[in-house]
Amino acid sequence: MIKRNERILGMAQLSMFTAIIVILAFTPMIGYIPLGITRVTIIHIPVILGSILLGPKKGAFLGFVFGLTSLIMNTLNPTATSFVFTPFGTIGSTQGNFSSLLICFIPRILVGIIPFWVNYFFEKRRWNKYIGYGFSTILGSMTNTILVMNMIYLFFSDSYAAATNKNVSILYDAILYVISFNGVLEAVVAALIVTPIAAALIVALKRKK
């Protein structure tokens, strides 16, 4: 009976996080925030939180849902750079392909796995839990930014440079800027949000058990 109740609770928690991701993704100007030719997102935040609270398997599922919403959004409501996230996106003569699916899903799935193991590392050493949650969130967020931007450069450097009106010779400099400025800022903001929420929810879950 106890195991059955734990399974039901786990499925309810997973469903709740999935619903949050979907709501964020398809509520205009919230989950995917348009910035001219591209979008920024806050959807990695519930994925990271779910990874810390629910474990790497459920975290990976939440990351998959994150990737799926990105695929749908970039297919149905494309920007000039949507082709890097969907095989159905096209700009000029450039169309997305199988590599677009890799960019869309692999980094997002890892966002749901890495935070759990980073936090597990801190827990095993009995270090301050807030530091653990913070580092878990920062590394999870940076995983998404670093992998997405580098995979774009690997698979679509010429097309992405053309879509963003940049010379391909300096494209990687622009990518490094995105990683070091936008990516770090995004990660710090996520850490400030996730850390207190994770601490409060874990206490609540322990009391519930």
N, C-alpha and C positions, 0 to 999 in steps of 0.2 A: 504493500500500500504506500509506504514512504517513497519507494523508488518511482512508483506510478505518479504520485503527486509531484515529485521532482521533475519528471519528464513533462508533465502538463505545465508546470511553472516555467520550465525552460522554453517550451514551445510558445507560451504566452509572451514571454520576454522577447523571444526572437521575432514574433509577429509584431510586437509593439515597435521594435527598432526598425523593422522592415517598413512598417506604415509611416514612421517618421521620415525615412529616406524618400519614400514615394511622394509624400506630401511636400517635402522640401523641393524635390526635383520638379514637380509639376505645378508649384505655386509661383506665378510670375514674379521675377525680381528678388526671389529669396534663395532658393537652392542653387540655381545657376544665374549668376548676375552678369548681364551683358556688358562688355567693355569694348565697344566698337567692333573690331574684326574677330574678337574671341570672347570667352566667358571665364569668369572665376567662380569657384564653388565653395560652399561650406558643408557639402554633403559628407566629406570625409570625417567630420566631427562625430556624428552618430555611429559611423563605422568604427572609429577608434574606440569610442566609449563602449560599444558592443563587444569589441575584441577583448578589452580589459575585463569586462564584467562577465561575459558569456563563454570566453575561450576561443581558441584559434579556429576551430571548425565552423562554429557559428559566425565568428568574425569574418572568415573567408566567404561564407554565404552572403553576409551583408555587403562585403566588398564586391561580390558578383552583382548584387542588386544595384549597387552604385554604378558599376560599369554598364549594366543594362539600361539604366535611366539615361546615362550619357549617350549610349548608342541611339536610343529612341529620340532624345532631344535633338541630337545633331543630325538625325535623319529627317525628322518632321519640321524642325525649325532651324535650318542650317545657317551658319555664318560663313565667312570667307575661308576659315580654317577648319571647317567641320569634317572635311575629307580625311583628316588624320585620325578621326574617331569613328568613322563609319564607312563601310565599303560602298555605301549608296550616296556618299557625298561627292560632289563634283565642283571644280572651279576651272573654268576654261577647258583645256584638254586633259586636266588632271582629275583622276577619279580615285577615291579610296579603294583599298583592296584588303587582302587578308591581314596585312601588317596593321591596318587600322584597328582590326579586332584585337590584335595583340596589345596595342597601345591602350585601347579602351578598357580591357579587362585585367591584364596581368598586374599593372601597378595598383589597381583598385583592390584586387583580391589580396595582394600582399599588405595593403593598408589594414586589412582585417586580420592579419596573422602576426605581423611584427610587433605591434604594441603589446600583445599578450606576453610574448616571450621576453621582451625588454622588462616589463613589469614583474614577470616571474623571476628574472635575474635579481632585481632589487629586493623582492620579497624574501628570497632564499638567503640573502645576506643581511636581512633585517634592517635595511637602511630606511630612512625616512620615507613613508609611503607617498607623501606629496611630491617628493623629488622623483620617485618612481613613476607616478602618474604623469608628471610633467615631461620627463625624458621619453616616456612611452609615446606620448602624444606628439612631441616634436619629431621624433624619429619616424613615426607613422606618417605624419604629414609630409615630411621631407622625402620619404620614400615615394610618395605619389608625384611630387614635383620633379624630383631628380630623374625618376624613371620615365615619366611622360615626356619631359623635355628632351632627354637624351635619345629616347626611341624615335621621337619626331625627327631629330637631326640624323639619326641612323637611316631611317626609312624614307624620309620625305624632305631632305634638306633643300633641294632645288625648288620644289613646289612650295614649301613653306616659306622660303625666302621670297618667292614671287608673290605669294598671297599676303605677306606682311610688308611688302615694299622694302625689303632689305637686300643688300648685296650678299650673295651666298658666302663670300670670303670673310664677312664679319658676322655671319649668322650665329656662330657658336659663342661669340662674345655677347651677343644679345641674349642667348640662352643662359649663359653664366650669370648675366644680370638678373634675369627672371628668377633663377635658382637662389642666388645670394641675397636678393632684396625682397622680391615678392614672396618667394618660397619661405624664407626665414620669418618674415612678418606674418605670413599666414600660419606658420607653425606655432609661433609664440602666442598669437591670438587664440588658436585652437587649444593650446596648453592652458591658458588662463580660463577657458570655458570648461574644458574637460576635467581638470584636476579637482575642483571643489565638488562637481557633480558626481564624479567617480567615488570620491571619498564618502559622500553622503549616501549614495546608493549602496555601496558595499556594506556600510554599517546597517542600513535598513534591511538588506538581504540576509545578513547574519542574524538579525533579530527575528526575521520572518522564519528562518530555518529553526 
